[in-house]
Amino acid sequence: MPEDIRPSVTDALRAAILNGEYAPRQRLVEVDLCERFGTSRFILRSALQELAGQGLVEFQRNRGARVREVSIDEAIEITEVRILLEGLLAARAAERVTKSEATMLRKLVKDMRAAVEKSELLTYSDLNARLHTAIRDIAAHETAARVLSELRDQTVRHQFSLSLVPGRPSISLPQHEAIVAAITNRRPDVAKQAMEEHLQSVVQAFQALSAATVRR
């Protein structure tokens, strides 16, 4: 099988993990995965190694690969790193944003508000992720974008759980609106601060989830 097929296998397996088709700590059986993705063991193992480097898969001695479980405490640490990187990107986005990109960002937060008003939490969660991705794209900082993509992938399950916490979207929505307002008005310092405050709020929400888990 041609070597250039490997990235598609990696991407397909990554998507399956992020979509919840494979649960944390679930074993990734090579023969089953080869059959599902129509690939060889050599290419599959390369894909598993790549995903291990991205923090989505881990290898156990004599047991093979499994989906890596990310604890809430680790999700908090990851979000603390995101505060620094996404604050930088929000400021850069405010410096670089075009009229068409500003229109797109405003449309995203408008759709997010509609989702909150209709209690469409799954839609809100998807729009949330799309907004953060759009800001990274506008900022055009390749290194930060690459690191952030991996960090967000590692916490996607916790982000999804957070979006389903009653009342959480109503808290995060005005924060996202403030970020977009600052970016579209080309105010880098304000955009940076708004993004940092939003992600600090995410850290606090994760801490509350962690405390609730301990009490149970």
C-alpha positions as protocol buffer text, in pm:
chain_id: "A"
residue {
  index: 1
  type: MET
  ca { x: 0 y: 0 z: 0 }
}
residue {
  index: 2
  type: PRO
  ca { x: 145 y: 341 z: -90 }
}
residue {
  index: 3
  type: GLU
  ca { x: 307 y: 534 z: 194 }
}
residue {
  index: 4
  type: ASP
  ca { x: 100 y: 844 z: 113 }
}
residue {
  index: 5
  type: ILE
  ca { x: -214 y: 664 z: 235 }
}
residue {
  index: 6
  type: ARG
  ca { x: -87 y: 668 z: 594 }
}
residue {
  index: 7
  type: PRO
  ca { x: -202 y: 1022 z: 682 }
}
residue {
  index: 8
  type: SER
  ca { x: -560 y: 935 z: 589 }
}
residue {
  index: 9
  type: VAL
  ca { x: -551 y: 637 z: 824 }
}
residue {
  index: 10
  type: THR
  ca { x: -413 y: 857 z: 1102 }
}
residue {
  index: 11
  type: ASP
  ca { x: -680 y: 1120 z: 1042 }
}
residue {
  index: 12
  type: ALA
  ca { x: -960 y: 863 z: 1027 }
}
residue {
  index: 13
  type: LEU
  ca { x: -853 y: 697 z: 1352 }
}
residue {
  index: 14
  type: ARG
  ca { x: -806 y: 1035 z: 1520 }
}
residue {
  index: 15
  type: ALA
  ca { x: -1159 y: 1136 z: 1416 }
}
residue {
  index: 16
  type: ALA
  ca { x: -1301 y: 808 z: 1549 }
}
residue {
  index: 17
  type: ILE
  ca { x: -1133 y: 863 z: 1886 }
}
residue {
  index: 18
  type: LEU
  ca { x: -1241 y: 1226 z: 1911 }
}
residue {
  index: 19
  type: ASN
  ca { x: -1599 y: 1135 z: 1812 }
}
residue {
  index: 20
  type: GLY
  ca { x: -1615 y: 889 z: 2101 }
}
residue {
  index: 21
  type: GLU
  ca { x: -1623 y: 572 z: 1892 }
}
residue {
  index: 22
  type: TYR
  ca { x: -1341 y: 442 z: 2111 }
}
residue {
  index: 23
  type: ALA
  ca { x: -1363 y: 507 z: 2484 }
}
residue {
  index: 24
  type: PRO
  ca { x: -1076 y: 611 z: 2714 }
}
residue {
  index: 25
  type: ARG
  ca { x: -861 y: 308 z: 2807 }
}
residue {
  index: 26
  type: GLN
  ca { x: -1026 y: 98 z: 2534 }
}
residue {
  index: 27
  type: ARG
  ca { x: -780 y: -133 z: 2359 }
}
residue {
  index: 28
  type: LEU
  ca { x: -712 y: -62 z: 1993 }
}
residue {
  index: 29
  type: VAL
  ca { x: -694 y: -408 z: 1840 }
}
residue {
  index: 30
  type: GLU
  ca { x: -472 y: -399 z: 1533 }
}
residue {
  index: 31
  type: VAL
  ca { x: -649 y: -667 z: 1332 }
}
residue {
  index: 32
  type: ASP
  ca { x: -985 y: -496 z: 1383 }
}
residue {
  index: 33
  type: LEU
  ca { x: -848 y: -155 z: 1293 }
}
residue {
  index: 34
  type: CYS
  ca { x: -675 y: -288 z: 981 }
}
residue {
  index: 35
  type: GLU
  ca { x: -1003 y: -434 z: 865 }
}
residue {
  index: 36
  type: ARG
  ca { x: -1199 y: -119 z: 943 }
}
residue {
  index: 37
  type: PHE
  ca { x: -961 y: 120 z: 771 }
}
residue {
  index: 38
  type: GLY
  ca { x: -851 y: -113 z: 494 }
}
residue {
  index: 39
  type: THR
  ca { x: -483 y: -83 z: 569 }
}
residue {
  index: 40
  type: SER
  ca { x: -176 y: -287 z: 659 }
}
residue {
  index: 41
  type: ARG
  ca { x: -36 y: -341 z: 1007 }
}
residue {
  index: 42
  type: PHE
  ca { x: 275 y: -144 z: 913 }
}
residue {
  index: 43
  type: ILE
  ca { x: 75 y: 167 z: 821 }
}
residue {
  index: 44
  type: LEU
  ca { x: -163 y: 121 z: 1116 }
}
residue {
  index: 45
  type: ARG
  ca { x: 126 y: 99 z: 1363 }
}
residue {
  index: 46
  type: SER
  ca { x: 274 y: 416 z: 1215 }
}
residue {
  index: 47
  type: ALA
  ca { x: -64 y: 585 z: 1266 }
}
residue {
  index: 48
  type: LEU
  ca { x: -82 y: 464 z: 1627 }
}
residue {
  index: 49
  type: GLN
  ca { x: 268 y: 593 z: 1694 }
}
residue {
  index: 50
  type: GLU
  ca { x: 175 y: 931 z: 1548 }
}
residue {
  index: 51
  type: LEU
  ca { x: -139 y: 952 z: 1761 }
}
residue {
  index: 52
  type: ALA
  ca { x: 64 y: 851 z: 2067 }
}
residue {
  index: 53
  type: GLY
  ca { x: 288 y: 1149 z: 1995 }
}
residue {
  index: 54
  type: GLN
  ca { x: -24 y: 1367 z: 1993 }
}
residue {
  index: 55
  type: GLY
  ca { x: -137 y: 1235 z: 2332 }
}
residue {
  index: 56
  type: LEU
  ca { x: -442 y: 1043 z: 2210 }
}
residue {
  index: 57
  type: VAL
  ca { x: -303 y: 689 z: 2226 }
}
residue {
  index: 58
  type: GLU
  ca { x: -74 y: 510 z: 2469 }
}
residue {
  index: 59
  type: PHE
  ca { x: 109 y: 178 z: 2454 }
}
residue {
  index: 60
  type: GLN
  ca { x: 100 y: -80 z: 2734 }
}
residue {
  index: 61
  type: ARG
  ca { x: 372 y: -339 z: 2768 }
}
residue {
  index: 62
  type: ASN
  ca { x: 261 y: -673 z: 2627 }
}
residue {
  index: 63
  type: ARG
  ca { x: -92 y: -540 z: 2569 }
}
residue {
  index: 64
  type: GLY
  ca { x: -58 y: -309 z: 2271 }
}
residue {
  index: 65
  type: ALA
  ca { x: -224 y: 28 z: 2220 }
}
residue {
  index: 66
  type: ARG
  ca { x: -524 y: 184 z: 2388 }
}
residue {
  index: 67
  type: VAL
  ca { x: -700 y: 521 z: 2394 }
}
residue {
  index: 68
  type: ARG
  ca { x: -525 y: 744 z: 2647 }
}
residue {
  index: 69
  type: GLU
  ca { x: -743 y: 873 z: 2928 }
}
residue {
  index: 70
  type: VAL
  ca { x: -692 y: 1239 z: 3016 }
}
residue {
  index: 71
  type: SER
  ca { x: -784 y: 1326 z: 3374 }
}
residue {
  index: 72
  type: ILE
  ca { x: -961 y: 1646 z: 3472 }
}
residue {
  index: 73
  type: ASP
  ca { x: -643 y: 1759 z: 3650 }
}
residue {
  index: 74
  type: GLU
  ca { x: -449 y: 1717 z: 3326 }
}
residue {
  index: 75
  type: ALA
  ca { x: -725 y: 1897 z: 3136 }
}
residue {
  index: 76
  type: ILE
  ca { x: -681 y: 2188 z: 3377 }
}
residue {
  index: 77
  type: GLU
  ca { x: -306 y: 2198 z: 3310 }
}
residue {
  index: 78
  type: ILE
  ca { x: -367 y: 2188 z: 2935 }
}
residue {
  index: 79
  type: THR
  ca { x: -616 y: 2474 z: 2960 }
}
residue {
  index: 80
  type: GLU
  ca { x: -364 y: 2679 z: 3157 }
}
residue {
  index: 81
  type: VAL
  ca { x: -123 y: 2640 z: 2864 }
}
residue {
  index: 82
  type: ARG
  ca { x: -402 y: 2731 z: 2623 }
}
residue {
  index: 83
  type: ILE
  ca { x: -455 y: 3057 z: 2811 }
}
residue {
  index: 84
  type: LEU
  ca { x: -109 y: 3171 z: 2706 }
}
residue {
  index: 85
  type: LEU
  ca { x: -127 y: 3053 z: 2346 }
}
residue {
  index: 86
  type: GLU
  ca { x: -485 y: 3148 z: 2266 }
}
residue {
  index: 87
  type: GLY
  ca { x: -441 y: 3490 z: 2421 }
}
residue {
  index: 88
  type: LEU
  ca { x: -154 y: 3544 z: 2179 }
}
residue {
  index: 89
  type: LEU
  ca { x: -363 y: 3424 z: 1885 }
}
residue {
  index: 90
  type: ALA
  ca { x: -662 y: 3640 z: 1976 }
}
residue {
  index: 91
  type: ALA
  ca { x: -437 y: 3946 z: 1973 }
}
residue {
  index: 92
  type: ARG
  ca { x: -286 y: 3846 z: 1637 }
}
residue {
  index: 93
  type: ALA
  ca { x: -631 y: 3781 z: 1495 }
}
residue {
  index: 94
  type: ALA
  ca { x: -737 y: 4133 z: 1594 }
}
residue {
  index: 95
  type: GLU
  ca { x: -440 y: 4270 z: 1402 }
}
residue {
  index: 96
  type: ARG
  ca { x: -499 y: 4061 z: 1090 }
}
residue {
  index: 97
  type: VAL
  ca { x: -876 y: 4015 z: 1061 }
}
residue {
  index: 98
  type: THR
  ca { x: -1038 y: 4106 z: 728 }
}
residue {
  index: 99
  type: LYS
  ca { x: -1391 y: 4231 z: 674 }
}
residue {
  index: 100
  type: SER
  ca { x: -1508 y: 3894 z: 546 }
}
residue {
  index: 101
  type: GLU
  ca { x: -1348 y: 3715 z: 842 }
}
residue {
  index: 102
  type: ALA
  ca { x: -1509 y: 3960 z: 1083 }
}
residue {
  index: 103
  type: THR
  ca { x: -1847 y: 3885 z: 926 }
}
residue {
  index: 104
  type: MET
  ca { x: -1783 y: 3514 z: 966 }
}
residue {
  index: 105
  type: LEU
  ca { x: -1692 y: 3550 z: 1334 }
}
residue {
  index: 106
  type: ARG
  ca { x: -2001 y: 3757 z: 1405 }
}
residue {
  index: 107
  type: LYS
  ca { x: -2215 y: 3494 z: 1232 }
}
residue {
  index: 108
  type: LEU
  ca { x: -2063 y: 3221 z: 1448 }
}
residue {
  index: 109
  type: VAL
  ca { x: -2144 y: 3396 z: 1776 }
}
residue {
  index: 110
  type: LYS
  ca { x: -2491 y: 3482 z: 1645 }
}
residue {
  index: 111
  type: ASP
  ca { x: -2548 y: 3111 z: 1578 }
}
residue {
  index: 112
  type: MET
  ca { x: -2408 y: 3029 z: 1922 }
}
residue {
  index: 113
  type: ARG
  ca { x: -2661 y: 3263 z: 2084 }
}
residue {
  index: 114
  type: ALA
  ca { x: -2943 y: 3100 z: 1885 }
}
residue {
  index: 115
  type: ALA
  ca { x: -2824 y: 2757 z: 2000 }
}
residue {
  index: 116
  type: VAL
  ca { x: -2827 y: 2867 z: 2365 }
}
residue {
  index: 117
  type: GLU
  ca { x: -3175 y: 3017 z: 2330 }
}
residue {
  index: 118
  type: LYS
  ca { x: -3300 y: 2689 z: 2180 }
}
residue {
  index: 119
  type: SER
  ca { x: -3109 y: 2477 z: 2436 }
}
residue {
  index: 120
  type: GLU
  ca { x: -2924 y: 2304 z: 2152 }
}
residue {
  index: 121
  type: LEU
  ca { x: -2618 y: 2217 z: 2355 }
}
residue {
  index: 122
  type: LEU
  ca { x: -2457 y: 1984 z: 2102 }
}
residue {
  index: 123
  type: THR
  ca { x: -2482 y: 2253 z: 1836 }
}
residue {
  index: 124
  type: TYR
  ca { x: -2337 y: 2507 z: 2078 }
}
residue {
  index: 125
  type: SER
  ca { x: -2044 y: 2277 z: 2155 }
}
residue {
  index: 126
  type: ASP
  ca { x: -1969 y: 2236 z: 1784 }
}
residue {
  index: 127
  type: LEU
  ca { x: -1993 y: 2610 z: 1718 }
}
residue {
  index: 128
  type: ASN
  ca { x: -1766 y: 2677 z: 2015 }
}
residue {
  index: 129
  type: ALA
  ca { x: -1494 y: 2457 z: 1866 }
}
residue {
  index: 130
  type: ARG
  ca { x: -1542 y: 2615 z: 1522 }
}
residue {
  index: 131
  type: LEU
  ca { x: -1502 y: 2965 z: 1666 }
}
residue {
  index: 132
  type: HIS
  ca { x: -1174 y: 2884 z: 1839 }
}
residue {
  index: 133
  type: THR
  ca { x: -1048 y: 2718 z: 1520 }
}
residue {
  index: 134
  type: ALA
  ca { x: -1149 y: 3020 z: 1312 }
}
residue {
  index: 135
  type: ILE
  ca { x: -957 y: 3254 z: 1542 }
}
residue {
  index: 136
  type: ARG
  ca { x: -648 y: 3034 z: 1511 }
}
residue {
  index: 137
  type: ASP
  ca { x: -681 y: 3038 z: 1133 }
}
residue {
  index: 138
  type: ILE
  ca { x: -712 y: 3417 z: 1121 }
}
residue {
  index: 139
  type: ALA
  ca { x: -411 y: 3459 z: 1349 }
}
residue {
  index: 140
  type: ALA
  ca { x: -201 y: 3252 z: 1106 }
}
residue {
  index: 141
  type: HIS
  ca { x: 58 y: 3144 z: 1364 }
}
residue {
  index: 142
  type: GLU
  ca { x: 152 y: 2798 z: 1242 }
}
residue {
  index: 143
  type: THR
  ca { x: 345 y: 2680 z: 1548 }
}
residue {
  index: 144
  type: ALA
  ca { x: 86 y: 2790 z: 1804 }
}
residue {
  index: 145
  type: ALA
  ca { x: -196 y: 2650 z: 1590 }
}
residue {
  index: 146
  type: ARG
  ca { x: -27 y: 2310 z: 1567 }
}
residue {
  index: 147
  type: VAL
  ca { x: 31 y: 2289 z: 1942 }
}
residue {
  index: 148
  type: LEU
  ca { x: -320 y: 2408 z: 2023 }
}
residue {
  index: 149
  type: SER
  ca { x: -479 y: 2157 z: 1788 }
}
residue {
  index: 150
  type: GLU
  ca { x: -314 y: 1873 z: 1978 }
}
residue {
  index: 151
  type: LEU
  ca { x: -399 y: 2021 z: 2317 }
}
residue {
  index: 152
  type: ARG
  ca { x: -766 y: 2067 z: 2229 }
}
residue {
  index: 153
  type: ASP
  ca { x: -785 y: 1714 z: 2089 }
}
residue {
  index: 154
  type: GLN
  ca { x: -661 y: 1577 z: 2422 }
}
residue {
  index: 155
  type: THR
  ca { x: -935 y: 1758 z: 2616 }
}
residue {
  index: 156
  type: VAL
  ca { x: -1221 y: 1720 z: 2368 }
}
residue {
  index: 157
  type: ARG
  ca { x: -1416 y: 1482 z: 2594 }
}
residue {
  index: 158
  type: HIS
  ca { x: -1393 y: 1716 z: 2891 }
}
residue {
  index: 159
  type: GLN
  ca { x: -1483 y: 2016 z: 2674 }
}
residue {
  index: 160
  type: PHE
  ca { x: -1792 y: 1829 z: 2555 }
}
residue {
  index: 161
  type: SER
  ca { x: -1889 y: 1736 z: 2913 }
}
residue {
  index: 162
  type: LEU
  ca { x: -1844 y: 2096 z: 3018 }
}
residue {
  index: 163
  type: SER
  ca { x: -2074 y: 2222 z: 2745 }
}
residue {
  index: 164
  type: LEU
  ca { x: -2351 y: 1999 z: 2883 }
}
residue {
  index: 165
  type: VAL
  ca { x: -2326 y: 2136 z: 3239 }
}
residue {
  index: 166
  type: PRO
  ca { x: -2651 y: 2322 z: 3310 }
}
residue {
  index: 167
  type: GLY
  ca { x: -2602 y: 2696 z: 3275 }
}
residue {
  index: 168
  type: ARG
  ca { x: -2247 y: 2671 z: 3140 }
}
residue {
  index: 169
  type: PRO
  ca { x: -2327 y: 2791 z: 2783 }
}
residue {
  index: 170
  type: SER
  ca { x: -2498 y: 3100 z: 2926 }
}
residue {
  index: 171
  type: ILE
  ca { x: -2173 y: 3182 z: 3105 }
}
residue {
  index: 172
  type: SER
  ca { x: -1938 y: 3118 z: 2813 }
}
residue {
  index: 173
  type: LEU
  ca { x: -2155 y: 3281 z: 2543 }
}
residue {
  index: 174
  type: PRO
  ca { x: -2101 y: 3644 z: 2654 }
}
residue {
  index: 175
  type: GLN
  ca { x: -1731 y: 3564 z: 2693 }
}
residue {
  index: 176
  type: HIS
  ca { x: -1714 y: 3449 z: 2331 }
}
residue {
  index: 177
  type: GLU
  ca { x: -1911 y: 3754 z: 2222 }
}
residue {
  index: 178
  type: ALA
  ca { x: -1658 y: 3978 z: 2399 }
}
residue {
  index: 179
  type: ILE
  ca { x: -1369 y: 3800 z: 2226 }
}
residue {
  index: 180
  type: VAL
  ca { x: -1529 y: 3842 z: 1884 }
}
residue {
  index: 181
  type: ALA
  ca { x: -1618 y: 4206 z: 1949 }
}
residue {
  index: 182
  type: ALA
  ca { x: -1256 y: 4283 z: 2039 }
}
residue {
  index: 183
  type: ILE
  ca { x: -1116 y: 4100 z: 1737 }
}
residue {
  index: 184
  type: THR
  ca { x: -1359 y: 4251 z: 1486 }
}
residue {
  index: 185
  type: ASN
  ca { x: -1298 y: 4598 z: 1631 }
}
residue {
  index: 186
  type: ARG
  ca { x: -923 y: 4541 z: 1591 }
}
residue {
  index: 187
  type: ARG
  ca { x: -835 y: 4578 z: 1958 }
}
residue {
  index: 188
  type: PRO
  ca { x: -550 y: 4328 z: 2019 }
}
residue {
  index: 189
  type: ASP
  ca { x: -497 y: 4398 z: 2391 }
}
residue {
  index: 190
  type: VAL
  ca { x: -869 y: 4369 z: 2464 }
}
residue {
  index: 191
  type: ALA
  ca { x: -896 y: 4052 z: 2257 }
}
residue {
  index: 192
  type: LYS
  ca { x: -605 y: 3894 z: 2444 }
}
residue {
  index: 193
  type: GLN
  ca { x: -757 y: 3980 z: 2781 }
}
residue {
  index: 194
  type: ALA
  ca { x: -1103 y: 3856 z: 2680 }
}
residue {
  index: 195
  type: MET
  ca { x: -963 y: 3523 z: 2562 }
}
residue {
  index: 196
  type: GLU
  ca { x: -754 y: 3478 z: 2876 }
}
residue {
  index: 197
  type: GLU
  ca { x: -1053 y: 3555 z: 3099 }
}
residue {
  index: 198
  type: HIS
  ca { x: -1267 y: 3308 z: 2905 }
}
residue {
  index: 199
  type: LEU
  ca { x: -1015 y: 3025 z: 2940 }
}
residue {
  index: 200
  type: GLN
  ca { x: -958 y: 3104 z: 3306 }
}
residue {
  index: 201
  type: SER
  ca { x: -1332 y: 3054 z: 3343 }
}
residue {
  index: 202
  type: VAL
  ca { x: -1291 y: 2713 z: 3175 }
}
residue {
  index: 203
  type: VAL
  ca { x: -1021 y: 2625 z: 3429 }
}
residue {
  index: 204
  type: GLN
  ca { x: -1256 y: 2719 z: 3713 }
}
residue {
  index: 205
  type: ALA
  ca { x: -1535 y: 2509 z: 3561 }
}
residue {
  index: 206
  type: PHE
  ca { x: -1302 y: 2210 z: 3535 }
}
residue {
  index: 207
  type: GLN
  ca { x: -1199 y: 2261 z: 3897 }
}
residue {
  index: 208
  type: ALA
  ca { x: -1566 y: 2255 z: 3997 }
}
residue {
  index: 209
  type: LEU
  ca { x: -1617 y: 1931 z: 3803 }
}
residue {
  index: 210
  type: SER
  ca { x: -1314 y: 1780 z: 3972 }
}
residue {
  index: 211
  type: ALA
  ca { x: -1439 y: 1878 z: 4317 }
}
residue {
  index: 212
  type: ALA
  ca { x: -1783 y: 1733 z: 4239 }
}
residue {
  index: 213
  type: THR
  ca { x: -1623 y: 1406 z: 4129 }
}
residue {
  index: 214
  type: VAL
  ca { x: -1426 y: 1384 z: 4454 }
}
residue {
  index: 215
  type: ARG
  ca { x: -1741 y: 1445 z: 4661 }
}
residue {
  index: 216
  type: ARG
  ca { x: -1917 y: 1158 z: 4483 }
}
